[in-house]
Amino acid sequence: MSNNDIQQQTTVNIQEKANLIWAIADKLVGVYKPHEYGNVILPMCVIKRFEDTLAPTKEKVLATNEKLDKDGIVVKKGFLESAAEQKFYNLSPFDFQKLLNDPENIKVNFESYLNHFSDNVIDIIHRMDFDREIEKMADNGVLYLVIKEFCTPKAYLGADQITSVDMGYIFEELVRKFSESYDEQAGAHFTARDIIYLMSELLVGDDEEKLEEEGITASIYDMAMGTSQMLGCLTERFLKIDPEAEITSYGQELNNQTFAIAKADTLIKGGNADNMRQGDTLGDDQFKGYKFDYIISNPPFGIEWKTSKEEVTKEHNLGEAGRFAPGLPAIGDGQMLFLLNGVAKLKDGEEQDDQYGRMAIIQNGSSLFKGDAGSGESEIRGYLLENDWLEAIIQLPNALFYNAGIATYIWLITKQKSEERQGKVQLIDASQCFEKRRKSLGNKRVEITEACRNLIMEAYHDFTNWSYESDNQELKVESKVLDNEYFKYSKLTIERPLVDEETGEPILKKGKPQPDAKKRDTEIVPWTEDIEEYMEKNVLPYAPDAWIDEKKTKIGYEIPFTREFYKYVAPRKSEDIFSHLKELEAKENELMNKILG
């Protein structure tokens, strides 16, 4: 069975598990509206995951705690974690099954059970605002029923049977169901695995042999981590190269509920949960001063950054001492601010033994072209190109995300390109490299399978202008390699003289013709083209009195991705269209005759 088959099989099994768990929401009907089910189901899953994972060592932990009390030892944390064989524990005599033995006191006992977790778990439960839901379920007589349902085999979530990877899938599916019922953007919380696996391959890039030989010790970061599955998948990829890889994960997330899931997942993996931090990445950077080896992220796009404006502007005004020195995008879309945050946090080889960082980040199409010369967006593109940090941009297929059908792109950024890639950017059109799913997941109707991923990576490794097709010609990828300067241009302001209406002569001031604002125009000139030659060829033949106001000349940067891969398709001949319409008309008549007898 190939990795892709295993991936699909796992997805099917986990989907079934998630569906069974979500069915517990039937007990909430009448008390909760459908869009509120997740407020109960998600925290209960987190709590049950902790309980089932701790079950094998529960008695040992209680015995250890009793002995510590007898010995008068106050600082118990390390001893209890050792007994639990986890970074967390629970000192309550209750478990879910024992709670059912006293239905009349289910609320008090359940709250006591939760309050006997270690502080790091209590923090997670608190962040999910679960106290309010316990009160509501108890008042409406459904708390006992819900706990009883979570005691059934369908709700078993122990780490001995449900791996961290599979648990990630379950959380993703539950969050998706919750988001859909709430008519919320599911993709704001997580990214499908097939996309993450491609991003992970691109981050490894051409370095797999080197990483295998030297071994991997790396810090990885996701600035909008959702449930932290991107970090998990990238870790998987590195462990595949080096089973002894030392990977330290860091992540920040704004949404309290998904942050709590990420922190819970990290705890159960045995990672440092303190590296998972909550807050607004743009306005409240939790990793100020940090530098990372690898960054992988799918930040929100098309979202206003008004709430972060004051802090972001302050940092922009700090210049290179802040994250946003190059420029600020329009207030309506903060995705390029996330991109700048990532660039600022990539290792740049300045420290002793420092690596050079790599980042794979998803952006929508507006980051390629939005913003005129001199605008924040244009300046950000220029910042990447002039520093030669933009390595590649890969267009993904449409209908790949749970919540978006628009064109999306992976930007691959590195602080040090290989010698052959220096001064160049590789554009890869993988929009036709997908396989259709048998069943849609939200808006996700297609998938990047292993065959698709291999084809995209073949194009990346080859680093040439080329078209790639699979043997059956169903999967297509096209690559173009262009010089950085190809994306740079001058925006010229072209003036024409103000003419005296009576004499028809130009109006002069200090011997110079005055510009006529009504005749003012602009011209976009590619950076590689001579401006004088451009004027001679494209402007002066039609306006011999025109001149350039050089004070108004602006430098701009744009990545015309769509134009580069545009293929002209001749329209159908009118006789073919007419013939087709006649066929349709005949079929319609035949059908109507059958219907009407």
C-alpha positions in Angstrom: 0.0 0.0 0.0 1.5 3.4 -1.0 1.7 6.4 1.3 -1.2 8.0 -0.6 -3.4 4.9 -0.1 -2.6 4.9 3.6 -3.4 8.6 3.7 -6.7 8.1 2.1 -7.6 5.0 4.2 -6.7 6.9 7.4 -8.8 9.8 6.3 -11.8 7.6 5.7 -11.5 5.8 9.1 -11.0 9.0 11.0 -13.9 10.7 9.2 -16.1 7.8 10.5 -14.7 8.3 14.0 -15.4 12.0 13.8 -18.9 11.4 12.5 -19.7 9.0 15.4 -18.4 11.6 17.9 -20.4 14.4 16.3 -23.5 12.2 16.5 -23.3 12.7 20.3 -24.7 16.2 19.6 -28.1 14.5 19.2 -28.3 14.6 23.0 -28.0 18.4 22.8 -31.0 18.9 20.5 -33.5 21.4 22.0 -30.9 22.7 24.5 -28.4 23.9 21.9 -28.8 25.2 18.3 -26.8 23.3 15.7 -24.2 26.0 15.4 -23.5 25.7 19.1 -22.8 22.0 19.2 -19.1 22.5 18.8 -19.0 24.5 22.1 -19.7 21.1 23.8 -18.3 18.5 21.5 -14.8 20.0 21.0 -14.0 20.6 24.7 -15.4 17.2 25.6 -13.1 15.6 23.0 -10.1 17.4 24.4 -11.0 16.3 28.0 -11.7 12.7 26.9 -8.4 12.6 25.0 -6.6 13.5 28.2 -8.6 11.0 30.3 -8.1 8.1 27.9 -4.4 8.9 27.5 -3.9 9.0 31.3 -6.0 5.9 32.1 -3.1 3.4 32.1 -1.2 5.3 34.8 -4.1 6.8 36.7 -3.8 4.5 39.8 0.0 5.0 39.9 -0.5 8.8 39.9 -3.0 8.7 42.7 -0.8 6.4 44.8 2.3 8.6 44.1 0.3 11.7 45.2 -0.8 10.0 48.4 2.7 9.0 49.2 4.0 12.6 48.5 1.4 13.9 50.9 2.4 11.5 53.6 6.1 12.5 53.1 5.2 16.1 53.4 6.4 17.0 49.9 4.8 20.1 48.5 6.4 20.5 45.1 4.9 17.5 43.4 4.8 18.4 39.7 7.9 16.5 38.5 7.0 13.3 40.5 3.5 13.3 39.2 4.5 13.8 35.6 6.9 10.9 35.9 4.2 8.7 37.4 1.8 9.7 34.6 4.5 9.3 32.0 3.1 12.5 30.5 3.5 16.3 30.8 0.1 16.4 32.6 -1.9 14.4 35.1 -5.2 14.3 37.0 -5.5 13.8 40.8 -9.3 13.2 41.0 -10.6 9.8 42.2 -13.2 10.2 39.4 -13.0 9.2 35.8 -15.9 9.4 33.3 -17.2 6.0 34.2 -17.2 6.7 37.9 -19.0 10.0 37.4 -22.0 8.0 36.0 -22.4 6.2 39.4 -23.8 9.4 41.0 -26.2 11.0 38.6 -27.6 13.5 41.1 -24.2 15.1 41.8 -22.9 14.8 38.2 -22.2 18.6 37.9 -20.3 19.0 41.2 -18.3 15.8 40.7 -17.5 16.7 37.0 -16.3 20.2 38.0 -14.2 18.6 40.8 -12.8 16.1 38.3 -11.8 18.9 35.9 -10.2 21.0 38.7 -8.0 18.1 39.6 -6.1 18.2 36.3 -2.6 19.7 36.2 -2.5 23.5 35.7 -1.6 23.3 32.0 -4.8 21.2 31.3 -7.0 23.5 33.4 -5.7 26.4 31.4 -6.7 24.7 28.2 -10.2 23.9 29.5 -10.6 27.5 30.8 -9.6 28.9 27.4 -12.4 26.9 25.8 -14.9 28.7 28.1 -16.3 25.3 29.1 -17.6 26.3 32.6 -20.5 28.0 31.0 -21.4 25.0 29.0 -21.3 22.7 32.0 -23.8 25.0 33.8 -26.1 25.0 30.8 -26.0 21.2 30.3 -26.6 20.6 34.0 -29.5 23.0 34.1 -31.1 21.3 31.2 -30.5 17.7 32.3 -28.2 16.7 29.5 -24.8 16.7 31.2 -25.2 13.1 32.4 -26.3 11.9 28.9 -23.3 13.6 27.2 -20.8 12.1 29.6 -22.4 8.7 29.2 -22.1 8.9 25.4 -18.4 9.8 25.8 -17.9 6.6 27.8 -18.9 4.4 24.8 -16.3 2.8 22.6 -17.0 5.2 19.7 -15.7 8.0 21.9 -12.4 6.3 23.0 -9.5 8.7 22.2 -6.5 7.3 24.0 -3.1 7.8 22.5 -2.5 4.0 22.5 -5.1 3.6 19.8 -5.5 7.1 18.2 -2.2 8.5 17.1 -1.4 12.2 17.3 -1.7 12.4 13.5 -5.1 10.7 13.5 -6.3 12.9 16.4 -5.3 15.9 14.3 -7.6 14.6 11.6 -10.5 14.1 14.1 -10.1 17.6 15.4 -10.0 19.0 11.9 -13.1 17.1 10.9 -15.0 18.2 14.0 -13.9 21.8 13.6 -15.0 21.7 10.0 -18.5 20.4 11.0 -18.7 23.0 13.7 -17.7 25.8 11.3 -20.1 24.6 8.6 -23.0 24.5 11.0 -22.1 28.0 12.2 -21.6 29.2 8.6 -18.1 30.1 9.6 -14.9 29.9 7.5 -13.6 26.4 8.3 -10.4 27.1 6.4 -9.7 29.8 8.9 -8.9 27.0 11.4 -7.0 24.4 9.4 -5.5 23.5 6.1 -6.1 20.1 4.3 -3.2 17.6 4.7 -2.6 17.3 1.0 -1.7 21.0 0.8 0.5 20.7 3.9 2.4 17.7 2.5 3.2 19.7 -0.6 4.4 22.7 1.5 6.6 20.3 3.5 8.2 18.9 0.4 8.9 22.4 -0.9 10.5 23.3 2.4 12.8 20.3 2.2 13.4 21.5 -1.4 16.7 20.3 -2.9 18.2 19.6 0.5 17.0 16.1 1.3 20.4 14.4 0.9 22.2 17.1 2.8 19.6 16.8 5.7 20.0 13.0 5.7 23.8 13.2 5.9 24.0 16.0 8.5 21.0 15.1 10.6 18.2 17.6 11.4 18.0 19.9 14.4 15.4 22.6 13.6 13.0 25.1 15.0 9.7 25.3 13.1 7.0 28.0 13.4 3.4 28.6 12.3 2.2 32.2 12.8 -1.5 31.2 12.3 -1.4 27.6 13.5 -5.1 26.8 14.0 -5.0 23.3 15.6 -1.2 23.0 14.9 -1.5 20.3 12.2 0.9 22.1 9.8 3.6 21.8 12.5 2.8 18.2 13.0 3.0 17.3 9.3 6.3 19.2 8.8 7.7 17.3 11.8 6.6 14.0 10.2 8.4 14.9 7.0 11.7 15.7 8.9 11.4 12.5 10.9 11.0 10.5 7.7 14.4 11.9 6.6 16.1 11.6 10.0 14.3 9.4 12.5 16.4 11.0 15.3 15.6 14.6 14.2 15.3 17.1 17.0 12.4 19.4 16.0 11.1 22.2 18.3 7.7 23.5 17.3 6.4 27.1 18.0 3.0 28.4 17.1 0.6 31.4 17.6 -3.1 31.4 17.2 -5.8 34.0 17.8 -8.9 31.7 18.1 -9.2 30.5 21.7 -10.8 27.2 20.9 -8.4 26.1 18.2 -5.5 27.3 20.3 -6.7 25.1 23.2 -6.8 22.1 20.8 -3.2 22.9 19.6 -1.9 23.2 23.1 -3.7 19.9 24.1 -2.2 18.1 21.1 1.3 19.4 22.0 1.0 18.2 25.6 -0.1 14.7 24.5 2.8 14.5 22.1 5.2 15.3 24.9 6.2 18.7 23.4 6.7 22.0 25.2 3.1 23.4 25.4 4.6 26.8 26.4 5.7 27.2 22.8 2.1 27.3 21.7 0.9 30.8 22.4 -2.4 32.6 22.1 -2.9 36.1 20.6 -3.0 38.3 17.5 0.2 37.7 15.6 0.1 41.1 13.9 -0.7 43.2 16.9 0.6 41.1 19.8 3.7 39.2 18.6 4.3 36.4 21.1 7.7 35.5 19.6 9.5 38.9 19.4 13.2 38.4 18.8 12.8 34.7 17.8 14.4 33.4 14.6 13.3 30.1 13.1 14.8 27.5 10.7 11.5 26.8 8.9 8.1 28.6 8.8 5.0 27.0 7.4 1.7 28.9 7.5 -1.7 29.5 5.9 -2.6 32.9 7.3 -6.1 34.5 6.8 -6.5 36.5 3.6 -9.2 39.0 2.7 -9.4 39.9 6.4 -9.1 43.5 7.7 -6.3 44.4 10.1 -8.0 47.4 11.7 -7.8 45.9 15.2 -4.1 45.6 14.8 -3.5 48.9 13.1 -2.1 50.9 16.0 0.6 48.3 16.9 1.4 47.5 13.2 1.9 51.1 12.4 4.1 51.6 15.4 6.3 48.7 14.2 6.3 50.0 10.6 7.6 53.3 11.9 10.5 51.5 13.7 11.9 50.7 10.2 14.2 47.7 10.1 13.9 47.3 13.9 10.3 46.2 13.3 8.6 43.5 11.2 6.8 45.8 8.8 9.5 48.1 7.5 9.0 47.8 3.7 5.4 49.0 3.7 1.8 48.4 4.8 -0.9 46.9 2.6 -4.4 48.2 2.3 -6.4 47.9 5.5 -8.8 45.5 4.0 -6.4 42.6 3.7 -3.6 41.7 6.1 -2.1 38.6 4.4 1.1 40.4 3.3 1.7 41.5 6.9 1.8 37.9 7.9 4.2 37.3 5.0 6.5 40.1 6.4 6.2 38.7 9.9 7.5 35.4 8.6 10.4 37.0 6.6 11.4 38.9 9.8 11.5 35.6 11.7 13.6 33.6 9.3 17.2 32.9 10.4 19.6 34.9 8.3 23.0 33.4 9.1 24.0 36.4 11.3 24.4 34.4 14.5 27.3 31.9 15.0 26.4 28.5 13.5 23.1 30.1 12.3 21.3 28.5 9.4 19.4 30.4 6.7 15.6 30.0 7.1 13.0 28.9 4.6 9.3 29.7 4.6 6.3 28.2 2.7 3.3 30.5 3.1 -0.1 30.5 1.3 -1.4 33.7 -0.3 -4.3 34.5 -2.6 -3.9 36.1 -6.0 -4.0 39.7 -4.8 -0.5 39.5 -3.3 0.9 39.0 -6.8 -0.4 42.2 -8.3 -2.5 44.3 -6.0 -1.3 47.9 -5.3 0.1 50.5 -7.7 3.8 51.4 -7.9 4.9 52.8 -4.6 2.0 51.2 -2.7 2.6 49.0 0.4 1.9 45.8 -1.5 4.3 46.7 -4.4 7.0 47.7 -1.9 6.7 44.4 -0.1 7.1 42.5 -3.3 10.1 44.7 -4.1 11.6 44.0 -0.7 11.6 40.3 -1.4 12.9 40.6 -5.0 15.6 43.2 -4.3 16.9 41.0 -1.4 16.7 37.9 -3.6 14.6 36.0 -1.1 11.7 34.9 -3.3 12.6 31.5 -4.6 9.3 30.2 -6.1 5.6 30.7 -6.3 3.3 27.7 -7.0 -0.3 28.1 -8.1 -2.5 25.5 -6.5 -5.7 24.0 -8.1 -9.0 25.7 -7.3 -11.5 23.9 -5.0 -8.6 22.6 -2.9 -9.5 24.3 0.3 -12.5 23.6 2.5 -13.8 27.2 2.4 -12.3 28.8 -0.7 -12.7 28.2 -4.4 -10.4 31.1 -5.5 -6.9 30.9 -6.9 -4.3 30.3 -4.2 -0.5 30.2 -4.2 2.4 28.9 -2.1 5.2 31.5 -1.8 8.5 29.8 -1.1 10.9 32.2 0.5 14.5 31.6 1.7 17.2 33.8 3.2 19.8 32.1 1.0 19.2 30.7 -2.4 21.3 28.0 -4.0 23.8 29.3 -6.5 21.8 28.3 -9.6 18.6 30.0 -8.2 20.3 33.3 -7.3 18.7 36.3 -9.1 15.8 34.2 -10.4 12.3 33.3 -9.4 10.6 30.1 -10.4 6.9 30.2 -11.2 5.1 26.8 -11.2 1.5 26.5 -12.5 0.1 23.4 -10.8 -3.5 24.5 -11.2 -4.2 21.5 -13.4 -2.4 19.0 -11.2 -5.1 17.4 -9.1 -7.4 14.4 -8.8 -11.1 14.8 -8.1 -12.4 13.5 -4.7 -15.1 11.0 -4.7 -16.9 13.1 -2.1 -16.6 16.8 -1.5 -15.5 18.1 1.9 -17.1 21.6 2.1 -15.7 23.4 -1.0 -12.9 20.9 -1.3 -13.6 18.9 -4.4 -10.1 18.0 -5.5 -6.9 16.7 -3.9 -3.1 16.9 -4.5 -2.3 13.2 -4.4 1.1 11.6 -4.2 1.4 11.5 -8.0 0.5 15.2 -8.2 3.0 16.1 -5.5 5.7 14.1 -7.3 5.0 15.9 -10.5 5.1 19.4 -8.9 8.4 18.5 -7.1 9.9 17.3 -10.4 9.2 20.7 -11.9 10.7 22.4 -8.9 13.9 20.3 -8.9 14.4 20.6 -12.6 14.3 24.4 -12.4 13.8 25.1 -16.1 11.2 26.4 -18.5 9.2 23.3 -19.2 5.8 21.7 -19.4 5.3 18.4 -17.4 2.6 15.9 -17.9 1.8 12.5 -16.3 1.8 9.4 -18.5 -2.0 9.6 -18.9 -1.7 13.4 -19.6 -4.4 14.1 -17.0 -2.0 15.9 -14.6 -0.2 18.9 -15.9 2.4 21.2 -14.5 4.3 24.1 -16.2 7.4 25.8 -14.9 9.0 29.1 -15.9 12.2 30.6 -14.5 12.5 34.4 -14.7 15.0 37.0 -13.6 14.1 39.1 -10.6 14.2 42.2 -12.7 11.5 40.8 -14.9 9.0 41.7 -12.2 10.2 45.3 -11.8 8.9 48.3 -13.7 8.9 52.1 -13.9 5.7 54.0 -13.8 6.2 57.2 -15.8 4.0 60.3 -15.6 3.7 61.7 -19.1 2.9 65.4 -19.4 1.6 67.5 -22.4 1.8 71.3 -22.6 -1.0 73.6 -21.5 -1.9 75.6 -24.7 -3.1 79.1 -25.0 -6.6 79.0 -26.5 -6.1 82.1 -28.6 -2.6 81.5 -30.0 -2.4 77.8 -29.9 1.1 78.1 -28.4 2.3 76.4 -25.2 2.1 78.5 -22.1 5.6 79.0 -20.7 6.8 79.8 -17.2 10.5 80.6 -16.8 10.9 79.4 -20.3 9.4 76.0 -19.6 6.1 74.7 -20.9 3.4 74.2 -18.2 1.7 70.7 -17.9 -2.0 70.3 -18.8 -3.5 68.2 -16.0 -6.3 67.1 -18.3 -3.9 65.6 -20.7 -1.7 63.9 -18.1 -1.2 60.2 -18.6 1.0 57.3 -17.2 3.0 54.6 -18.9 4.3 51.3 -17.4 7.8 50.5 -18.7 9.5 47.2 -17.9 12.7 47.7 -16.0 14.7 45.9 -18.6 13.6 48.2 -21.3 15.3 51.5 -22.2 13.0 54.4 -21.3 14.1 56.7 -24.1 13.6 53.9 -26.7 10.2 53.2 -25.2 9.2 56.9 -25.5 10.4 57.0 -29.1 8.5 53.9 -30.0 5.3 54.2 -28.0 4.6 57.8 -27.0 6.3 60.5 -29.2 4.9 59.3 -32.5 1.4 60.1 -31.2 2.3 63.0 -28.9 5.5 64.7 -30.1 5.3 67.4 -27.4 5.1 65.0 -24.5 7.7 64.7 -21.8 8.4 62.7 -18.6 8.0 64.4 -15.2 10.9 62.5 -13.7 10.0 63.7 -10.2 6.8 61.7 -10.3 8.5 58.5 -11.6 7.8 55.5 -9.4 9.3 52.0 -9.2 6.8 49.2 -9.0 6.9 45.4 -8.7 4.3 43.0 -10.0 4.2 39.2 -10.6 2.0 38.7 -13.6 1.5 35.0 -12.9 -1.7 34.4 -15.0 -0.3 36.3 -18.0 2.8 34.1 -18.0 0.8 30.9 -18.3 -2.0 32.2 -20.5 -2.9 29.9 -23.4 -4.9 31.3 -26.3 -7.8 29.1 -27.2 -9.5 29.9 -30.5 -13.3 30.4 -30.1 -15.6 27.8 -31.6 -16.7 28.4 -35.2 -20.2 29.8 -35.5 -21.4 26.9 -37.6 -20.3 24.5 -34.9 -22.2 26.4 -32.3 -25.3 26.5 -34.5 -25.1 22.8 -35.2 -24.8 22.1 -31.4 -27.8 24.3 -30.7 -29.8 22.4 -33.3 -28.9 19.1 -31.7 -30.0 20.4 -28.3 -33.3 21.7 -29.7 -34.0 18.2 -31.3 -33.3 16.5 -28.0 -35.6 19.0 -26.2 -38.4 18.3 -28.6 -38.0 14.6 -28.2 -38.0 14.9 -24.5 -41.1 17.1 -24.5 -42.9 14.7 -26.8 -42.2 11.8 -24.3 -43.4 13.9 -21.4 -46.6 15.2 -23.1 -47.3 11.9 -24.9 
